[in-house]
Amino acid sequence: DPSNIVLTGYFDSSPLSGNGFNGAWGAWPYLPSGNILVSDIEEGLFVLGVDYVRAAKLEGTVTEFGSGNLLNGVQIEVVGSGINEVTNLFGEYGTGTAIAATYDVSFQKGGYISQTITGVILTNGQTEILDVELVADVAFTLSGMVTESGTGTPIEGATLIFENEFFTKQLTTDSNGNYTDNEFFGGDYDVTVGAWGYVGECSTVATSFSTTLPNFELEIGYEDNFVLDLGWAVSGSASAGTWERGVPVGTTFNGQFSNPGSDAVSTCGEQAYVTGNGGGNAGSDDVDDGVTALVSPIMDLTTYVNPTIQFDYWFFNAGGNGDTPNDSFVVKVDNGSDTTTLGTLALSNSQWTTFSIALTGQVTITSTMQLIVEVSDDIPGHLVEGGLDNFLITNSTDIHSDINDNSISLFPNPAIETVNILVETPVETGSVQLYDISGKAIISSQSLSEGLNVISTPKASGIYLCEILVNGHLQIERLVIYY
């Protein structure tokens, strides 16, 4: 039955994995002997004897209870078998396995009550027909507020995303900080809440028609892990590979990632800003023929004693026609009247790296500050990729480290209840202090000694600065706490 093809066996003639090899170019499965001939251009000729196993198939149609409407997109799982299937436009599905047994089969679709059929017998060489009716769930109105932590002031224009495997709901608060959705279905949702000028929040909540969600409170501050669109702007002259926000799609060149395959470590989501995200070959959607600039919304930093910009960045530069790559990742800040270059990052590094710099002494601090990140493809052309993630403004006295001998390490990161600090040098004086992104001390200073030190962490998810002071030398680490 070509409409329901089931894998019952396979043979891999190559010891390699992934792409980048040639492998088998031909197979002859219809010899009178029953053997199969496989011609592998690298490994040679294979003669395979086959003991064919007939598939145990499962087919059926899923409809809505009462109306009989055909339901497409129903997720079907044969529990414990690793088999997952989805109904087509006509509510039909077909699947199967080589292993005959008795299974439980579950059916799920957003807006409907899930159903599990137990004791379904699948037999080799036979097709079991299993038609199912799903009962429509009842939608309800979901509402709540987003306010400023400490003052209770409503936050207008805050964005909320409620997301699970069936639904993605994006809501925006009104002038009173209220959000409402009049057709919401119950279930567990990952919720991300944010607004520019506030520290975002992410959590998992269980919802139902009888659930009252707590109000979301956001602390004042500038932080963006790019799960939400908070208003960054893209400009420039590049003909391709311009900045875009999304889940990074990795590309490779000579065994290295050129475009990142994931975002940097964070407490929320998987998104980042990257220069082109079309996948394919390394040169398919990288920066070409000019500059692409990413510009933050305006920030009022006049209340900060010593504002510090920090973010994770990605920069890859290679290829070309044998000449040395000459492209760059440039960090600038604009205060409304002057634009200042904070750094030019020209070293290609196929990994996420943290960049941070204090603004005091670099530029006049104003109420109209903007970060500008430029990635350029200069003449002659090369492969160029950039990325930006985990942007934040801190209010610290110094964010630079003067320890460069790798004698101090912090792990795991992200951490939950405790974090380990390994000091591999004799300690005369040592201490550690944790700060939130506003620069406020969160946990009292704790002493450090040579060897492994176990440090308690804050009981709230977020990004913190870990200030490690050993023998008068300072090291700052960004620590992610995730509960």
C-alpha positions, 0 to 999 in steps of 0.5 A: 500500500503506497499510501502507508509505507512502513519502515521494517528494516534497513542497512547502512553501507557507510560507517560515516554519519551526517552529510559530506560523503557519497555512499550508495549510488544504486540498489537492486532488490528484485533478484530471483535469489531474494538477495539485494545488491548495493553499490557503494562508491566508497565502500564497495559492493554489498550482497545482502540476504534479507529476512523480510518482516511484514508491517503491522499497520494502524489506520483510521479517521479522526472526526469531531464528536457530534458534528462528524467534521473531519479533523486534520492536524491531530497528533497520534502517538503509539505509546512506547513505540516511538511512532508519531503521526498526524492526520491529513486534510481529510482526517486520515492517518496511517502508520505501523511498526515491525514489532507486533504487540498490544499498544495504547494509542493517544490522540491530541489536538488543540481545542479538543479533549485528548483521548487514549485508546488502550489495548490496540492489537497490532499484528504483522501482515495485518491492518488494524482500523481505528476510527476515533471521535474527539470531543470539542473543548470549551474556550474561556476568557483569559485576562490579567495585568502586567504591572511595575514591580514595587510600585504596581504601576500598570505597564502599557504595551507589554507583550505576552506570549502563551505557547504550547504544542497546540497554540501560540497566543500573543497578547498586548496590554492596554493603557491600564496594563490589562490583557484579554483573550476571549477564546483561550483553551486550557492547558500548560503554557510557556509564558513570556512577558516583556516590555522595553525598559523592563526585565522580562519574565518567563514561566510555565503556567497551568490554565483552565476555565477556573484558573485565575492567573496572577498578575505579572510584575516586571522590574525596571531595567533593560534586558532582551533575550529576543523571545519577544519583538521589543522594537529593534530596527534593522538598516544598512546596505547589505544585499543579503544576510541582514539581521533577523530575529528567530531560532538560529538555523546552523550552517557549517564551513570546513567543519565549523559552524558559520551561522550558529545552530542555537542561541546563547545560554539563557533562561527564556526561549531559543531566539536570537538575532542573527545575520540571515537565517535561511540555512543551507550552505554557509554562503546561502544567506550570510552578509553580502556586499555591504553593512547590516546594522541592528539598532536598539530602542531608545534607553534612558540611562541617566539614573544609572551610576555606571551603566554597562552594556553586556551581550553575547555575540557571534562572529564568523569570518572565513572563505574567500579566494585565498585572501585574508578575511577582512570583515568585522563586527562593530559595536557603537553607541549613540546618545542622541547627538554623537555616535561612539565606537565601543569596539571592533571585533574582528576575530572570527570565533565559531561560538557565542562570546560575552562582550561587556563595557562600561559607558562612563568615560566612553560617551556622555550619558543621556536619556536617548541612548541606543546600541548599534551593532554592525556586521560588514562584508567588505571588498573582497567578499568572504563568508560573514555571519554575526549574532546577538543575544542576551542583551542587558544593561547593568549598573556595576562598578566594574565589569572587566576581569583582571584574572586571565590564567583560567585558575577560576572556573564556575559551573554548572551554568545555567545553575539551579540551587547551587553553583560551584566555583573551583579555585585552582590557586592558593588563596590568601583572601577570597570572596564571591558576591552576586548582583542582579542586572541593576547592580543590587547585591542579592546574596551576602558576600561569601568567602572562597578557599582553594579547591571546590566552593559550593555557593547558594544561588537566588531562588528566582530565575534570571541573569546575575553577575557573579563577582569573584575576588581572589588575592585582590584580583577580580573576575566577573562571570555572567551566571544564569539561574533557571528554576 
